[in-house]
């Protein structure tokens, strides 16, 4: 087994299979979207022809949805998966959020939660796509003034409960819309159906991956994750590699990998953050160059899947720095062309 090549293929980072950014997100199940600008590149680089305009179209039309969900962080999910994911991951996400509120000394009484929720919903219904500043104005008009931290908790709880989701894509600022207006309700999956569905999506797009990786990614209890794997039956199997057990699906991609490719990977990308253990692609001695212990992830460069340097997305000069002197920045020409083409299209 070549785990690096298999991950590159199944994460659509080499020989991508999709043209539509929404198809990429649907295939991945969920994609980390912590960095508002770079999440666009994270999706687009997994398409055959990366295009910023294509991502914006999919986002604005509701094919791609951004919200707080798994692990209490920002995620991108597809419209098709939105309602089942809220049902499956929402209860745990609400419990995690309330735990953070408690540890930060924030208590929101039920009457406040209901009143503020109603105002947020009405504001989104009236304007279609709103910013946090719009919410602040609406609350002030009703005589409610609160600090930004408290309002953020109200918005997050509204997202997790399925009331609010992302609105129109702005250059720098997140917006919100009513989920019921933007996303069609689909036939409801029972819990086992949803668990099996997203277990398969995770391993199909992140394989080979361990049980611990899936627990980390999903934020679910280990018993739920084990059940999800069991529900897949013969569609998934376990292989040993260097003393560890990795799951692979029966529809695993294994053909299409070619050596010599550089990738400019954005911060918080699924290539790293989608796994608890990252040493397969990230040499432990260079871990601090990719992310710190506080969960801050940096833009990284991969060569044949191995993380070997950093890059600066927002500068035209194409600044790069390698962990060693084994590479020449000129070898990155094709990767830079792809990124700049995405920015222009």
Residue pairs with C-beta under 8 A, 6 or more apart in sequence:
1 208
1 239
1 241
1 246
2 257
3 208
3 241
3 246
3 280
4 280
4 281
4 304
4 305
4 306
5 254
5 257
5 305
6 207
6 208
6 248
6 252
6 253
6 254
7 13
7 206
7 207
7 208
7 271
7 280
7 281
7 305
8 14
8 257
8 305
9 15
9 253
9 254
9 255
9 256
9 257
10 204
10 205
10 206
10 207
10 252
10 253
11 28
11 46
11 205
11 206
11 270
11 271
11 274
12 18
12 24
12 27
12 28
12 46
12 47
12 205
13 45
13 46
13 263
13 265
13 271
13 302
13 305
14 256
14 257
14 258
14 261
15 256
15 257
15 258
16 24
16 46
16 47
16 48
17 48
18 24
18 27
18 46
18 47
18 48
19 47
19 48
19 49
20 47
20 54
20 58
20 63
21 43
21 44
21 47
21 54
21 55
21 58
21 59
21 63
21 64
22 58
22 63
22 64
22 78
22 79
24 31
24 43
24 46
24 47
25 31
25 43
25 63
25 64
25 76
25 77
25 78
26 78
26 80
26 81
27 201
27 204
27 205
28 46
28 201
28 205
28 270
29 77
29 81
29 198
29 201
29 202
29 205
30 69
30 70
30 75
30 76
30 77
30 81
30 85
30 198
31 39
31 42
31 43
31 75
31 76
31 77
31 270
32 39
32 42
32 73
32 74
32 75
32 76
32 268
32 269
32 270
32 273
32 274
33 39
33 42
33 66
33 74
33 75
33 76
33 268
34 73
34 74
34 267
34 268
34 297
35 266
35 267
35 268
36 172
36 173
36 174
37 171
37 172
37 313
38 266
38 267
38 268
38 299
38 313
39 66
39 74
39 76
39 266
39 268
40 52
40 55
40 56
40 169
41 50
41 264
41 266
41 313
41 339
41 342
42 265
42 266
42 268
42 269
42 270
43 55
43 64
43 76
44 50
44 51
44 52
44 54
44 55
44 342
45 263
45 264
45 265
45 266
45 338
45 339
45 342
47 54
49 345
50 338
50 339
50 341
50 342
50 345
51 342
51 345
52 342
52 343
52 344
52 345
53 345
54 345
55 64
55 169
56 169
58 64
59 66
59 166
59 168
59 169
60 168
60 169
62 79
62 182
62 183
63 78
63 79
64 76
64 77
64 78
64 79
65 76
65 77
65 78
65 79
65 82
65 165
65 166
65 182
65 183
66 74
66 75
66 76
66 165
66 166
66 174
67 74
67 75
67 77
67 159
67 160
67 164
67 165
67 166
68 74
68 75
68 93
68 97
68 156
68 159
68 160
69 75
69 77
69 85
69 86
69 89
69 90
69 93
69 159
69 160
70 89
70 93
70 217
70 218
70 219
71 96
71 217
71 219
72 93
72 96
72 97
72 100
72 156
72 219
77 85
79 183
79 184
80 186
81 198
81 201
82 165
82 179
82 183
83 162
83 183
83 185
83 186
83 188
84 186
84 188
84 189
84 194
84 197
84 198
85 194
85 198
86 160
86 161
86 162
87 188
87 189
87 191
87 194
88 191
88 194
88 195
88 198
89 218
89 219
89 220
90 160
90 161
90 162
92 219
92 220
92 221
93 160
93 219
94 157
94 160
94 161
96 219
97 153
97 156
97 157
97 160
101 107
101 108
101 153
104 149
106 149
106 150
106 153
108 150
108 153
108 154
108 157
113 154
113 157
115 144
116 139
116 144
116 154
117 154
117 157
117 158
117 163
119 135
119 138
119 139
119 142
119 144
120 135
120 138
120 154
120 155
120 158
120 163
120 164
120 176
121 158
121 163
121 164
121 178
122 138
123 130
123 134
123 135
123 138
124 130
124 164
124 167
124 176
124 177
124 178
124 181
125 178
125 181
127 134
128 167
128 177
128 181
129 167
129 168
129 175
129 176
129 177
130 167
130 175
130 176
130 177
131 170
131 173
131 174
131 175
131 176
132 148
132 151
132 152
132 155
132 174
132 176
135 151
135 155
135 176
136 151
139 145
139 146
139 151
146 154
155 164
155 176
158 164
159 165
159 176
162 179
163 178
163 179
163 180
164 176
164 177
164 178
164 179
165 176
165 177
165 178
165 179
165 182
165 183
166 174
166 175
166 176
166 177
167 175
167 176
167 177
167 182
168 175
168 177
169 175
189 197
192 227
192 231
195 224
195 227
195 228
195 231
196 228
196 231
196 232
198 218
198 228
199 214
199 225
199 228
199 229
199 231
199 232
200 232
200 235
200 236
200 249
202 209
202 214
202 217
202 218
203 209
203 214
203 229
203 232
203 236
203 247
203 248
203 249
204 249
204 251
204 252
205 270
206 213
206 217
206 270
206 274
206 275
207 246
207 247
207 248
207 249
207 252
208 239
208 241
208 246
208 247
208 248
209 217
209 246
209 247
209 274
209 275
210 244
210 245
210 246
210 247
210 275
210 276
210 277
211 222
211 225
211 226
211 229
211 245
211 247
212 276
212 277
213 274
213 275
213 276
213 277
214 225
214 228
214 229
214 247
215 221
215 222
215 225
215 276
216 275
216 276
217 274
217 275
217 276
218 224
218 225
220 228
229 236
229 247
232 249
234 250
235 249
235 250
235 251
236 247
236 248
236 249
236 250
237 247
237 248
237 250
238 245
238 246
238 247
239 245
239 246
239 247
239 248
240 246
259 304
260 304
261 303
261 304
261 334
261 335
262 301
262 302
262 303
262 331
262 332
262 334
262 335
263 301
263 302
263 303
263 335
264 299
264 301
264 311
264 313
264 332
264 335
264 336
264 338
264 339
265 271
265 272
265 299
265 300
265 301
265 302
265 307
266 299
266 313
267 296
267 297
267 298
267 299
267 300
268 297
269 297
269 300
271 281
271 302
272 278
272 281
272 282
272 290
272 291
272 297
272 300
272 307
273 297
278 287
278 290
281 302
281 305
281 306
281 307
282 290
282 306
282 307
283 306
283 307
283 323
286 307
286 308
286 323
289 298
289 300
289 309
289 310
289 323
290 297
290 298
290 300
290 307
291 297
291 298
298 310
299 310
299 311
299 312
299 313
300 307
300 309
300 310
300 311
301 307
301 308
301 309
301 310
301 311
301 320
301 322
301 332
301 335
302 308
303 327
308 322
308 323
308 324
308 326
308 327
309 320
309 321
309 322
309 323
309 327
310 320
310 321
311 318
311 319
311 320
311 321
312 318
312 319
312 320
313 339
318 329
318 332
318 336
320 329
320 332
322 329
